[in-house]
Amino acid sequence: MTRRSFAFALALSLSVAVTHALAEQTTRIPIVGYLFLAASQNDPLVMAWRQGLRDLGYVDGQNIKLEFRSAQGQPERLPGSR
């Protein structure tokens, strides 16, 4: 094998390895959390927040993940409230 053939084979194998590694990357969807004291997901404020996100092009489950958590009216359940 000549030096030129070896260099070509090495370059080809590296380009295939890089292309394969790039093809395996997955798109990560950002997760946005909403922590509230007593409201529900159907609260008008929450609905307005979700509509504002939609107006900006964010669709829950497609390009953003929305997580809702509630303290269910018990402030002691919130982090840092002790």
mmCIF file of the N, C-alpha and C atoms, coordinates in Angstrom:
data_MODEL
# 
_entry.id   MODEL 
# 
loop_
_atom_site.group_PDB 
_atom_site.id 
_atom_site.type_symbol 
_atom_site.label_atom_id 
_atom_site.label_alt_id 
_atom_site.label_comp_id 
_atom_site.label_asym_id 
_atom_site.label_entity_id 
_atom_site.label_seq_id 
_atom_site.pdbx_PDB_ins_code 
_atom_site.Cartn_x 
_atom_site.Cartn_y 
_atom_site.Cartn_z 
_atom_site.occupancy 
_atom_site.B_iso_or_equiv 
_atom_site.pdbx_formal_charge 
_atom_site.auth_seq_id 
_atom_site.auth_comp_id 
_atom_site.auth_asym_id 
_atom_site.auth_atom_id 
_atom_site.pdbx_PDB_model_num 
ATOM 1   N N  . MET A 1 1  ? 0.858   -1.171 0.000  1.00 0.00 ? 1  MET A N  1 
ATOM 2   C CA . MET A 1 1  ? 0.000   0.000  0.000  1.00 0.00 ? 1  MET A CA 1 
ATOM 3   C C  . MET A 1 1  ? 0.902   1.231  0.000  1.00 0.00 ? 1  MET A C  1 
ATOM 4   N N  . THR A 1 2  ? 0.617   2.124  -0.879 1.00 0.00 ? 2  THR A N  1 
ATOM 5   C CA . THR A 1 2  ? 1.434   3.333  -0.966 1.00 0.00 ? 2  THR A CA 1 
ATOM 6   C C  . THR A 1 2  ? 1.006   4.324  0.096  1.00 0.00 ? 2  THR A C  1 
ATOM 7   N N  . ARG A 1 3  ? 1.850   5.286  0.302  1.00 0.00 ? 3  ARG A N  1 
ATOM 8   C CA . ARG A 1 3  ? 1.554   6.324  1.294  1.00 0.00 ? 3  ARG A CA 1 
ATOM 9   C C  . ARG A 1 3  ? 0.287   7.086  0.922  1.00 0.00 ? 3  ARG A C  1 
ATOM 10  N N  . ARG A 1 4  ? 0.111   7.354  -0.359 1.00 0.00 ? 4  ARG A N  1 
ATOM 11  C CA . ARG A 1 4  ? -1.073  8.092  -0.825 1.00 0.00 ? 4  ARG A CA 1 
ATOM 12  C C  . ARG A 1 4  ? -2.346  7.266  -0.587 1.00 0.00 ? 4  ARG A C  1 
ATOM 13  N N  . SER A 1 5  ? -2.303  5.986  -0.852 1.00 0.00 ? 5  SER A N  1 
ATOM 14  C CA . SER A 1 5  ? -3.468  5.114  -0.621 1.00 0.00 ? 5  SER A CA 1 
ATOM 15  C C  . SER A 1 5  ? -3.792  5.034  0.867  1.00 0.00 ? 5  SER A C  1 
ATOM 16  N N  . PHE A 1 6  ? -2.759  4.938  1.671  1.00 0.00 ? 6  PHE A N  1 
ATOM 17  C CA . PHE A 1 6  ? -2.973  4.882  3.119  1.00 0.00 ? 6  PHE A CA 1 
ATOM 18  C C  . PHE A 1 6  ? -3.606  6.177  3.625  1.00 0.00 ? 6  PHE A C  1 
ATOM 19  N N  . ALA A 1 7  ? -3.117  7.322  3.175  1.00 0.00 ? 7  ALA A N  1 
ATOM 20  C CA . ALA A 1 7  ? -3.668  8.618  3.592  1.00 0.00 ? 7  ALA A CA 1 
ATOM 21  C C  . ALA A 1 7  ? -5.126  8.747  3.147  1.00 0.00 ? 7  ALA A C  1 
ATOM 22  N N  . PHE A 1 8  ? -5.416  8.294  1.915  1.00 0.00 ? 8  PHE A N  1 
ATOM 23  C CA . PHE A 1 8  ? -6.793  8.355  1.428  1.00 0.00 ? 8  PHE A CA 1 
ATOM 24  C C  . PHE A 1 8  ? -7.714  7.467  2.266  1.00 0.00 ? 8  PHE A C  1 
ATOM 25  N N  . ALA A 1 9  ? -7.280  6.254  2.572  1.00 0.00 ? 9  ALA A N  1 
ATOM 26  C CA . ALA A 1 9  ? -8.088  5.332  3.375  1.00 0.00 ? 9  ALA A CA 1 
ATOM 27  C C  . ALA A 1 9  ? -8.308  5.881  4.778  1.00 0.00 ? 9  ALA A C  1 
ATOM 28  N N  . LEU A 1 10 ? -7.283  6.484  5.351  1.00 0.00 ? 10 LEU A N  1 
ATOM 29  C CA . LEU A 1 10 ? -7.413  7.076  6.686  1.00 0.00 ? 10 LEU A CA 1 
ATOM 30  C C  . LEU A 1 10 ? -8.398  8.240  6.676  1.00 0.00 ? 10 LEU A C  1 
ATOM 31  N N  . ALA A 1 11 ? -8.281  9.118  5.699  1.00 0.00 ? 11 ALA A N  1 
ATOM 32  C CA . ALA A 1 11 ? -9.192  10.262 5.597  1.00 0.00 ? 11 ALA A CA 1 
ATOM 33  C C  . ALA A 1 11 ? -10.629 9.802  5.386  1.00 0.00 ? 11 ALA A C  1 
ATOM 34  N N  . LEU A 1 12 ? -10.814 8.793  4.555  1.00 0.00 ? 12 LEU A N  1 
ATOM 35  C CA . LEU A 1 12 ? -12.153 8.272  4.296  1.00 0.00 ? 12 LEU A CA 1 
ATOM 36  C C  . LEU A 1 12 ? -12.765 7.668  5.554  1.00 0.00 ? 12 LEU A C  1 
ATOM 37  N N  . SER A 1 13 ? -12.002 6.887  6.285  1.00 0.00 ? 13 SER A N  1 
ATOM 38  C CA . SER A 1 13 ? -12.538 6.256  7.496  1.00 0.00 ? 13 SER A CA 1 
ATOM 39  C C  . SER A 1 13 ? -12.854 7.299  8.565  1.00 0.00 ? 13 SER A C  1 
ATOM 40  N N  . LEU A 1 14 ? -12.034 8.342  8.683  1.00 0.00 ? 14 LEU A N  1 
ATOM 41  C CA . LEU A 1 14 ? -12.324 9.401  9.653  1.00 0.00 ? 14 LEU A CA 1 
ATOM 42  C C  . LEU A 1 14 ? -13.584 10.165 9.281  1.00 0.00 ? 14 LEU A C  1 
ATOM 43  N N  . SER A 1 15 ? -13.776 10.449 7.997  1.00 0.00 ? 15 SER A N  1 
ATOM 44  C CA . SER A 1 15 ? -14.973 11.186 7.584  1.00 0.00 ? 15 SER A CA 1 
ATOM 45  C C  . SER A 1 15 ? -16.235 10.360 7.811  1.00 0.00 ? 15 SER A C  1 
ATOM 46  N N  . VAL A 1 16 ? -16.167 9.057  7.597  1.00 0.00 ? 16 VAL A N  1 
ATOM 47  C CA . VAL A 1 16 ? -17.317 8.184  7.852  1.00 0.00 ? 16 VAL A CA 1 
ATOM 48  C C  . VAL A 1 16 ? -17.617 8.142  9.349  1.00 0.00 ? 16 VAL A C  1 
ATOM 49  N N  . ALA A 1 17 ? -16.577 8.073  10.182 1.00 0.00 ? 17 ALA A N  1 
ATOM 50  C CA . ALA A 1 17 ? -16.779 8.028  11.632 1.00 0.00 ? 17 ALA A CA 1 
ATOM 51  C C  . ALA A 1 17 ? -17.400 9.316  12.140 1.00 0.00 ? 17 ALA A C  1 
ATOM 52  N N  . VAL A 1 18 ? -16.954 10.451 11.642 1.00 0.00 ? 18 VAL A N  1 
ATOM 53  C CA . VAL A 1 18 ? -17.506 11.747 12.067 1.00 0.00 ? 18 VAL A CA 1 
ATOM 54  C C  . VAL A 1 18 ? -18.948 11.879 11.606 1.00 0.00 ? 18 VAL A C  1 
ATOM 55  N N  . THR A 1 19 ? -19.231 11.500 10.369 1.00 0.00 ? 19 THR A N  1 
ATOM 56  C CA . THR A 1 19 ? -20.601 11.574 9.853  1.00 0.00 ? 19 THR A CA 1 
ATOM 57  C C  . THR A 1 19 ? -21.525 10.682 10.665 1.00 0.00 ? 19 THR A C  1 
ATOM 58  N N  . HIS A 1 20 ? -21.079 9.508  11.018 1.00 0.00 ? 20 HIS A N  1 
ATOM 59  C CA . HIS A 1 20 ? -21.894 8.589  11.819 1.00 0.00 ? 20 HIS A CA 1 
ATOM 60  C C  . HIS A 1 20 ? -22.153 9.172  13.204 1.00 0.00 ? 20 HIS A C  1 
ATOM 61  N N  . ALA A 1 21 ? -21.152 9.772  13.813 1.00 0.00 ? 21 ALA A N  1 
ATOM 62  C CA . ALA A 1 21 ? -21.316 10.359 15.153 1.00 0.00 ? 21 ALA A CA 1 
ATOM 63  C C  . ALA A 1 21 ? -22.287 11.528 15.111 1.00 0.00 ? 21 ALA A C  1 
ATOM 64  N N  . LEU A 1 22 ? -22.220 12.342 14.079 1.00 0.00 ? 22 LEU A N  1 
ATOM 65  C CA . LEU A 1 22 ? -23.136 13.480 13.972 1.00 0.00 ? 22 LEU A CA 1 
ATOM 66  C C  . LEU A 1 22 ? -24.563 13.029 13.710 1.00 0.00 ? 22 LEU A C  1 
ATOM 67  N N  . ALA A 1 23 ? -24.748 11.958 12.992 1.00 0.00 ? 23 ALA A N  1 
ATOM 68  C CA . ALA A 1 23 ? -26.088 11.467 12.672 1.00 0.00 ? 23 ALA A CA 1 
ATOM 69  C C  . ALA A 1 23 ? -26.787 10.903 13.896 1.00 0.00 ? 23 ALA A C  1 
ATOM 70  N N  . GLU A 1 24 ? -26.040 10.456 14.893 1.00 0.00 ? 24 GLU A N  1 
ATOM 71  C CA . GLU A 1 24 ? -26.651 9.861  16.079 1.00 0.00 ? 24 GLU A CA 1 
ATOM 72  C C  . GLU A 1 24 ? -27.091 10.886 17.118 1.00 0.00 ? 24 GLU A C  1 
ATOM 73  N N  . GLN A 1 25 ? -26.703 12.146 16.967 1.00 0.00 ? 25 GLN A N  1 
ATOM 74  C CA . GLN A 1 25 ? -27.089 13.142 17.950 1.00 0.00 ? 25 GLN A CA 1 
ATOM 75  C C  . GLN A 1 25 ? -28.599 13.365 17.885 1.00 0.00 ? 25 GLN A C  1 
ATOM 76  N N  . THR A 1 26 ? -29.218 13.424 19.049 1.00 0.00 ? 26 THR A N  1 
ATOM 77  C CA . THR A 1 26 ? -30.648 13.666 19.114 1.00 0.00 ? 26 THR A CA 1 
ATOM 78  C C  . THR A 1 26 ? -30.896 15.097 19.566 1.00 0.00 ? 26 THR A C  1 
ATOM 79  N N  . THR A 1 27 ? -32.014 15.642 19.146 1.00 0.00 ? 27 THR A N  1 
ATOM 80  C CA . THR A 1 27 ? -32.385 16.989 19.540 1.00 0.00 ? 27 THR A CA 1 
ATOM 81  C C  . THR A 1 27 ? -33.004 16.934 20.921 1.00 0.00 ? 27 THR A C  1 
ATOM 82  N N  . ARG A 1 28 ? -32.459 17.714 21.825 1.00 0.00 ? 28 ARG A N  1 
ATOM 83  C CA . ARG A 1 28 ? -32.994 17.748 23.180 1.00 0.00 ? 28 ARG A CA 1 
ATOM 84  C C  . ARG A 1 28 ? -34.043 18.840 23.277 1.00 0.00 ? 28 ARG A C  1 
ATOM 85  N N  . ILE A 1 29 ? -35.165 18.512 23.888 1.00 0.00 ? 29 ILE A N  1 
ATOM 86  C CA . ILE A 1 29 ? -36.246 19.465 24.065 1.00 0.00 ? 29 ILE A CA 1 
ATOM 87  C C  . ILE A 1 29 ? -36.086 20.103 25.440 1.00 0.00 ? 29 ILE A C  1 
ATOM 88  N N  . PRO A 1 30 ? -36.060 21.444 25.506 1.00 0.00 ? 30 PRO A N  1 
ATOM 89  C CA . PRO A 1 30 ? -35.944 22.091 26.816 1.00 0.00 ? 30 PRO A CA 1 
ATOM 90  C C  . PRO A 1 30 ? -37.189 21.838 27.669 1.00 0.00 ? 30 PRO A C  1 
ATOM 91  N N  . ILE A 1 31 ? -36.981 21.711 28.970 1.00 0.00 ? 31 ILE A N  1 
ATOM 92  C CA . ILE A 1 31 ? -38.073 21.499 29.912 1.00 0.00 ? 31 ILE A CA 1 
ATOM 93  C C  . ILE A 1 31 ? -38.229 22.768 30.737 1.00 0.00 ? 31 ILE A C  1 
ATOM 94  N N  . VAL A 1 32 ? -39.454 23.286 30.777 1.00 0.00 ? 32 VAL A N  1 
ATOM 95  C CA . VAL A 1 32 ? -39.759 24.477 31.554 1.00 0.00 ? 32 VAL A CA 1 
ATOM 96  C C  . VAL A 1 32 ? -40.706 24.074 32.665 1.00 0.00 ? 32 VAL A C  1 
ATOM 97  N N  . GLY A 1 33 ? -40.324 24.374 33.898 1.00 0.00 ? 33 GLY A N  1 
ATOM 98  C CA . GLY A 1 33 ? -41.153 24.026 35.043 1.00 0.00 ? 33 GLY A CA 1 
ATOM 99  C C  . GLY A 1 33 ? -41.990 25.198 35.507 1.00 0.00 ? 33 GLY A C  1 
ATOM 100 N N  . TYR A 1 34 ? -43.179 24.905 35.987 1.00 0.00 ? 34 TYR A N  1 
ATOM 101 C CA . TYR A 1 34 ? -44.086 25.917 36.532 1.00 0.00 ? 34 TYR A CA 1 
ATOM 102 C C  . TYR A 1 34 ? -44.514 25.418 37.908 1.00 0.00 ? 34 TYR A C  1 
ATOM 103 N N  . LEU A 1 35 ? -44.045 26.091 38.935 1.00 0.00 ? 35 LEU A N  1 
ATOM 104 C CA . LEU A 1 35 ? -44.353 25.724 40.310 1.00 0.00 ? 35 LEU A CA 1 
ATOM 105 C C  . LEU A 1 35 ? -45.336 26.743 40.867 1.00 0.00 ? 35 LEU A C  1 
ATOM 106 N N  . PHE A 1 36 ? -46.487 26.282 41.346 1.00 0.00 ? 36 PHE A N  1 
ATOM 107 C CA . PHE A 1 36 ? -47.475 27.217 41.871 1.00 0.00 ? 36 PHE A CA 1 
ATOM 108 C C  . PHE A 1 36 ? -48.024 26.718 43.194 1.00 0.00 ? 36 PHE A C  1 
ATOM 109 N N  . LEU A 1 37 ? -48.570 27.656 43.966 1.00 0.00 ? 37 LEU A N  1 
ATOM 110 C CA . LEU A 1 37 ? -49.050 27.336 45.306 1.00 0.00 ? 37 LEU A CA 1 
ATOM 111 C C  . LEU A 1 37 ? -50.378 26.589 45.262 1.00 0.00 ? 37 LEU A C  1 
ATOM 112 N N  . ALA A 1 38 ? -51.380 27.171 44.609 1.00 0.00 ? 38 ALA A N  1 
ATOM 113 C CA . ALA A 1 38 ? -52.695 26.558 44.680 1.00 0.00 ? 38 ALA A CA 1 
ATOM 114 C C  . ALA A 1 38 ? -53.418 26.506 43.341 1.00 0.00 ? 38 ALA A C  1 
ATOM 115 N N  . ALA A 1 39 ? -52.868 27.123 42.333 1.00 0.00 ? 39 ALA A N  1 
ATOM 116 C CA . ALA A 1 39 ? -53.550 27.162 41.044 1.00 0.00 ? 39 ALA A CA 1 
ATOM 117 C C  . ALA A 1 39 ? -53.481 25.797 40.362 1.00 0.00 ? 39 ALA A C  1 
ATOM 118 N N  . SER A 1 40 ? -54.294 25.645 39.356 1.00 0.00 ? 40 SER A N  1 
ATOM 119 C CA . SER A 1 40 ? -54.257 24.417 38.561 1.00 0.00 ? 40 SER A CA 1 
ATOM 120 C C  . SER A 1 40 ? -53.790 24.759 37.154 1.00 0.00 ? 40 SER A C  1 
ATOM 121 N N  . GLN A 1 41 ? -53.612 23.747 36.336 1.00 0.00 ? 41 GLN A N  1 
ATOM 122 C CA . GLN A 1 41 ? -53.183 23.981 34.960 1.00 0.00 ? 41 GLN A CA 1 
ATOM 123 C C  . GLN A 1 41 ? -54.237 24.739 34.156 1.00 0.00 ? 41 GLN A C  1 
ATOM 124 N N  . ASN A 1 42 ? -55.476 24.745 34.637 1.00 0.00 ? 42 ASN A N  1 
ATOM 125 C CA . ASN A 1 42 ? -56.559 25.444 33.944 1.00 0.00 ? 42 ASN A CA 1 
ATOM 126 C C  . ASN A 1 42 ? -56.784 26.851 34.491 1.00 0.00 ? 42 ASN A C  1 
ATOM 127 N N  . ASP A 1 43 ? -55.935 27.314 35.392 1.00 0.00 ? 43 ASP A N  1 
ATOM 128 C CA . ASP A 1 43 ? -56.017 28.668 35.935 1.00 0.00 ? 43 ASP A CA 1 
ATOM 129 C C  . ASP A 1 43 ? -55.828 29.677 34.799 1.00 0.00 ? 43 ASP A C  1 
ATOM 130 N N  . PRO A 1 44 ? -56.559 30.800 34.802 1.00 0.00 ? 44 PRO A N  1 
ATOM 131 C CA . PRO A 1 44 ? -56.417 31.791 33.716 1.00 0.00 ? 44 PRO A CA 1 
ATOM 132 C C  . PRO A 1 44 ? -54.989 32.312 33.550 1.00 0.00 ? 44 PRO A C  1 
ATOM 133 N N  . LEU A 1 45 ? -54.252 32.470 34.645 1.00 0.00 ? 45 LEU A N  1 
ATOM 134 C CA . LEU A 1 45 ? -52.877 32.942 34.553 1.00 0.00 ? 45 LEU A CA 1 
ATOM 135 C C  . LEU A 1 45 ? -51.991 31.914 33.848 1.00 0.00 ? 45 LEU A C  1 
ATOM 136 N N  . VAL A 1 46 ? -52.189 30.648 34.177 1.00 0.00 ? 46 VAL A N  1 
ATOM 137 C CA . VAL A 1 46 ? -51.418 29.577 33.541 1.00 0.00 ? 46 VAL A CA 1 
ATOM 138 C C  . VAL A 1 46 ? -51.793 29.477 32.068 1.00 0.00 ? 46 VAL A C  1 
ATOM 139 N N  . MET A 1 47 ? -53.072 29.588 31.767 1.00 0.00 ? 47 MET A N  1 
ATOM 140 C CA . MET A 1 47 ? -53.518 29.521 30.377 1.00 0.00 ? 47 MET A CA 1 
ATOM 141 C C  . MET A 1 47 ? -52.939 30.681 29.559 1.00 0.00 ? 47 MET A C  1 
ATOM 142 N N  . ALA A 1 48 ? -52.867 31.872 30.162 1.00 0.00 ? 48 ALA A N  1 
ATOM 143 C CA . ALA A 1 48 ? -52.280 33.025 29.469 1.00 0.00 ? 48 ALA A CA 1 
ATOM 144 C C  . ALA A 1 48 ? -50.782 32.808 29.233 1.00 0.00 ? 48 ALA A C  1 
ATOM 145 N N  . TRP A 1 49 ? -50.102 32.224 30.208 1.00 0.00 ? 49 TRP A N  1 
ATOM 146 C CA . TRP A 1 49 ? -48.674 31.919 30.074 1.00 0.00 ? 49 TRP A CA 1 
ATOM 147 C C  . TRP A 1 49 ? -48.444 30.930 28.931 1.00 0.00 ? 49 TRP A C  1 
ATOM 148 N N  . ARG A 1 50 ? -49.274 29.895 28.898 1.00 0.00 ? 50 ARG A N  1 
ATOM 149 C CA . ARG A 1 50 ? -49.151 28.898 27.827 1.00 0.00 ? 50 ARG A CA 1 
ATOM 150 C C  . ARG A 1 50 ? -49.445 29.520 26.459 1.00 0.00 ? 50 ARG A C  1 
ATOM 151 N N  . GLN A 1 51 ? -50.441 30.406 26.386 1.00 0.00 ? 51 GLN A N  1 
ATOM 152 C CA . GLN A 1 51 ? -50.764 31.064 25.121 1.00 0.00 ? 51 GLN A CA 1 
ATOM 153 C C  . GLN A 1 51 ? -49.614 31.970 24.680 1.00 0.00 ? 51 GLN A C  1 
ATOM 154 N N  . GLY A 1 52 ? -49.004 32.648 25.640 1.00 0.00 ? 52 GLY A N  1 
ATOM 155 C CA . GLY A 1 52 ? -47.845 33.478 25.313 1.00 0.00 ? 52 GLY A CA 1 
ATOM 156 C C  . GLY A 1 52 ? -46.706 32.660 24.741 1.00 0.00 ? 52 GLY A C  1 
ATOM 157 N N  . LEU A 1 53 ? -46.477 31.481 25.296 1.00 0.00 ? 53 LEU A N  1 
ATOM 158 C CA . LEU A 1 53 ? -45.448 30.589 24.753 1.00 0.00 ? 53 LEU A CA 1 
ATOM 159 C C  . LEU A 1 53 ? -45.805 30.141 23.336 1.00 0.00 ? 53 LEU A C  1 
ATOM 160 N N  . ARG A 1 54 ? -47.085 29.824 23.123 1.00 0.00 ? 54 ARG A N  1 
ATOM 161 C CA . ARG A 1 54 ? -47.522 29.420 21.776 1.00 0.00 ? 54 ARG A CA 1 
ATOM 162 C C  . ARG A 1 54 ? -47.330 30.562 20.784 1.00 0.00 ? 54 ARG A C  1 
ATOM 163 N N  . ASP A 1 55 ? -47.630 31.795 21.227 1.00 0.00 ? 55 ASP A N  1 
ATOM 164 C CA . ASP A 1 55 ? -47.447 32.958 20.358 1.00 0.00 ? 55 ASP A CA 1 
ATOM 165 C C  . ASP A 1 55 ? -45.983 33.133 19.958 1.00 0.00 ? 55 ASP A C  1 
ATOM 166 N N  . LEU A 1 56 ? -45.074 32.693 20.823 1.00 0.00 ? 56 LEU A N  1 
ATOM 167 C CA . LEU A 1 56 ? -43.646 32.777 20.528 1.00 0.00 ? 56 LEU A CA 1 
ATOM 168 C C  . LEU A 1 56 ? -43.142 31.584 19.727 1.00 0.00 ? 56 LEU A C  1 
ATOM 169 N N  . GLY A 1 57 ? -44.045 30.638 19.431 1.00 0.00 ? 57 GLY A N  1 
ATOM 170 C CA . GLY A 1 57 ? -43.675 29.492 18.606 1.00 0.00 ? 57 GLY A CA 1 
ATOM 171 C C  . GLY A 1 57 ? -43.345 28.226 19.376 1.00 0.00 ? 57 GLY A C  1 
ATOM 172 N N  . TYR A 1 58 ? -43.570 28.232 20.698 1.00 0.00 ? 58 TYR A N  1 
ATOM 173 C CA . TYR A 1 58 ? -43.284 27.044 21.506 1.00 0.00 ? 58 TYR A CA 1 
ATOM 174 C C  . TYR A 1 58 ? -44.547 26.207 21.644 1.00 0.00 ? 58 TYR A C  1 
ATOM 175 N N  . VAL A 1 59 ? -44.454 24.945 21.250 1.00 0.00 ? 59 VAL A N  1 
ATOM 176 C CA . VAL A 1 59 ? -45.590 24.031 21.310 1.00 0.00 ? 59 VAL A CA 1 
ATOM 177 C C  . VAL A 1 59 ? -45.232 22.903 22.265 1.00 0.00 ? 59 VAL A C  1 
ATOM 178 N N  . ASP A 1 60 ? -46.035 22.755 23.314 1.00 0.00 ? 60 ASP A N  1 
ATOM 179 C CA . ASP A 1 60 ? -45.779 21.728 24.329 1.00 0.00 ? 60 ASP A CA 1 
ATOM 180 C C  . ASP A 1 60 ? -45.754 20.347 23.684 1.00 0.00 ? 60 ASP A C  1 
ATOM 181 N N  . GLY A 1 61 ? -44.667 19.623 23.926 1.00 0.00 ? 61 GLY A N  1 
ATOM 182 C CA . GLY A 1 61 ? -44.514 18.283 23.377 1.00 0.00 ? 61 GLY A CA 1 
ATOM 183 C C  . GLY A 1 61 ? -43.816 18.247 22.031 1.00 0.00 ? 61 GLY A C  1 
ATOM 184 N N  . GLN A 1 62 ? -43.667 19.386 21.364 1.00 0.00 ? 62 GLN A N  1 
ATOM 185 C CA . GLN A 1 62 ? -42.973 19.408 20.076 1.00 0.00 ? 62 GLN A CA 1 
ATOM 186 C C  . GLN A 1 62 ? -41.584 20.022 20.207 1.00 0.00 ? 62 GLN A C  1 
ATOM 187 N N  . ASN A 1 63 ? -41.525 21.274 20.662 1.00 0.00 ? 63 ASN A N  1 
ATOM 188 C CA . ASN A 1 63 ? -40.223 21.927 20.787 1.00 0.00 ? 63 ASN A CA 1 
ATOM 189 C C  . ASN A 1 63 ? -39.963 22.448 22.198 1.00 0.00 ? 63 ASN A C  1 
ATOM 190 N N  . ILE A 1 64 ? -40.831 22.090 23.126 1.00 0.00 ? 64 ILE A N  1 
ATOM 191 C CA . ILE A 1 64 ? -40.673 22.447 24.533 1.00 0.00 ? 64 ILE A CA 1 
ATOM 192 C C  . ILE A 1 64 ? -41.505 21.469 25.360 1.00 0.00 ? 64 ILE A C  1 
ATOM 193 N N  . LYS A 1 65 ? -41.076 21.206 26.574 1.00 0.00 ? 65 LYS A N  1 
ATOM 194 C CA . LYS A 1 65 ? -41.828 20.329 27.485 1.00 0.00 ? 65 LYS A CA 1 
ATOM 195 C C  . LYS A 1 65 ? -42.174 21.154 28.715 1.00 0.00 ? 65 LYS A C  1 
ATOM 196 N N  . LEU A 1 66 ? -43.451 21.234 29.027 1.00 0.00 ? 66 LEU A N  1 
ATOM 197 C CA . LEU A 1 66 ? -43.909 21.992 30.190 1.00 0.00 ? 66 LEU A CA 1 
ATOM 198 C C  . LEU A 1 66 ? -44.216 21.031 31.332 1.00 0.00 ? 66 LEU A C  1 
ATOM 199 N N  . GLU A 1 67 ? -43.641 21.303 32.493 1.00 0.00 ? 67 GLU A N  1 
ATOM 200 C CA . GLU A 1 67 ? -43.864 20.499 33.695 1.00 0.00 ? 67 GLU A CA 1 
ATOM 201 C C  . GLU A 1 67 ? -44.561 21.371 34.729 1.00 0.00 ? 67 GLU A C  1 
ATOM 202 N N  . PHE A 1 68 ? -45.680 20.897 35.242 1.00 0.00 ? 68 PHE A N  1 
ATOM 203 C CA . PHE A 1 68 ? -46.435 21.635 36.247 1.00 0.00 ? 68 PHE A CA 1 
ATOM 204 C C  . PHE A 1 68 ? -46.365 20.907 37.580 1.00 0.00 ? 68 PHE A C  1 
ATOM 205 N N  . ARG A 1 69 ? -46.130 21.681 38.643 1.00 0.00 ? 69 ARG A N  1 
ATOM 206 C CA . ARG A 1 69 ? -46.112 21.144 39.998 1.00 0.00 ? 69 ARG A CA 1 
ATOM 207 C C  . ARG A 1 69 ? -46.890 22.104 40.892 1.00 0.00 ? 69 ARG A C  1 
ATOM 208 N N  . SER A 1 70 ? -47.632 21.557 41.828 1.00 0.00 ? 70 SER A N  1 
ATOM 209 C CA . SER A 1 70 ? -48.437 22.364 42.732 1.00 0.00 ? 70 SER A CA 1 
ATOM 210 C C  . SER A 1 70 ? -48.176 21.973 44.179 1.00 0.00 ? 70 SER A C  1 
ATOM 211 N N  . ALA A 1 71 ? -48.169 22.968 45.048 1.00 0.00 ? 71 ALA A N  1 
ATOM 212 C CA . ALA A 1 71 ? -48.054 22.716 46.483 1.00 0.00 ? 71 ALA A CA 1 
ATOM 213 C C  . ALA A 1 71 ? -49.425 22.418 47.080 1.00 0.00 ? 71 ALA A C  1 
ATOM 214 N N  . GLN A 1 72 ? -50.449 22.466 46.271 1.00 0.00 ? 72 GLN A N  1 
ATOM 215 C CA . GLN A 1 72 ? -51.828 22.168 46.660 1.00 0.00 ? 72 GLN A CA 1 
ATOM 216 C C  . GLN A 1 72 ? -52.273 22.991 47.863 1.00 0.00 ? 72 GLN A C  1 
ATOM 217 N N  . GLY A 1 73 ? -51.928 24.280 47.834 1.00 0.00 ? 73 GLY A N  1 
ATOM 218 C CA . GLY A 1 73 ? -52.360 25.204 48.885 1.00 0.00 ? 73 GLY A CA 1 
ATOM 219 C C  . GLY A 1 73 ? -51.581 25.090 50.187 1.00 0.00 ? 73 GLY A C  1 
ATOM 220 N N  . GLN A 1 74 ? -50.501 24.331 50.207 1.00 0.00 ? 74 GLN A N  1 
ATOM 221 C CA . GLN A 1 74 ? -49.705 24.147 51.423 1.00 0.00 ? 74 GLN A CA 1 
ATOM 222 C C  . GLN A 1 74 ? -48.313 24.751 51.205 1.00 0.00 ? 74 GLN A C  1 
ATOM 223 N N  . PRO A 1 75 ? -48.108 26.009 51.647 1.00 0.00 ? 75 PRO A N  1 
ATOM 224 C CA . PRO A 1 75 ? -46.831 26.692 51.381 1.00 0.00 ? 75 PRO A CA 1 
ATOM 225 C C  . PRO A 1 75 ? -45.618 25.948 51.947 1.00 0.00 ? 75 PRO A C  1 
ATOM 226 N N  . GLU A 1 76 ? -45.796 25.163 52.998 1.00 0.00 ? 76 GLU A N  1 
ATOM 227 C CA . GLU A 1 76 ? -44.663 24.441 53.567 1.00 0.00 ? 76 GLU A CA 1 
ATOM 228 C C  . GLU A 1 76 ? -44.118 23.373 52.609 1.00 0.00 ? 76 GLU A C  1 
ATOM 229 N N  . ARG A 1 77 ? -44.876 23.026 51.590 1.00 0.00 ? 77 ARG A N  1 
ATOM 230 C CA . ARG A 1 77 ? -44.405 22.044 50.612 1.00 0.00 ? 77 ARG A CA 1 
ATOM 231 C C  . ARG A 1 77 ? -43.477 22.655 49.562 1.00 0.00 ? 77 ARG A C  1 
ATOM 232 N N  . LEU A 1 78 ? -43.443 23.993 49.506 1.00 0.00 ? 78 LEU A N  1 
ATOM 233 C CA . LEU A 1 78 ? -42.575 24.665 48.532 1.00 0.00 ? 78 LEU A CA 1 
ATOM 234 C C  . LEU A 1 78 ? -41.134 24.635 49.007 1.00 0.00 ? 78 LEU A C  1 
ATOM 235 N N  . PRO A 1 79 ? -40.171 24.492 48.102 1.00 0.00 ? 79 PRO A N  1 
ATOM 236 C CA . PRO A 1 79 ? -38.771 24.490 48.505 1.00 0.00 ? 79 PRO A CA 1 
ATOM 237 C C  . PRO A 1 79 ? -38.374 25.833 49.112 1.00 0.00 ? 79 PRO A C  1 
ATOM 238 N N  . GLY A 1 80 ? -37.561 25.791 50.136 1.00 0.00 ? 80 GLY A N  1 
ATOM 239 C CA . GLY A 1 80 ? -37.055 27.009 50.773 1.00 0.00 ? 80 GLY A CA 1 
ATOM 240 C C  . GLY A 1 80 ? -38.055 27.739 51.628 1.00 0.00 ? 80 GLY A C  1 
ATOM 241 N N  . SER A 1 81 ? -39.195 27.130 51.927 1.00 0.00 ? 81 SER A N  1 
ATOM 242 C CA . SER A 1 81 ? -40.210 27.812 52.725 1.00 0.00 ? 81 SER A CA 1 
ATOM 243 C C  . SER A 1 81 ? -40.126 27.443 54.206 1.00 0.00 ? 81 SER A C  1 
ATOM 244 N N  . ARG A 1 82 ? -39.029 26.795 54.601 1.00 0.00 ? 82 ARG A N  1 
ATOM 245 C CA . ARG A 1 82 ? -38.891 26.383 56.011 1.00 0.00 ? 82 ARG A CA 1 
ATOM 246 C C  . ARG A 1 82 ? -38.059 27.324 56.793 1.00 0.00 ? 82 ARG A C  1 
# 
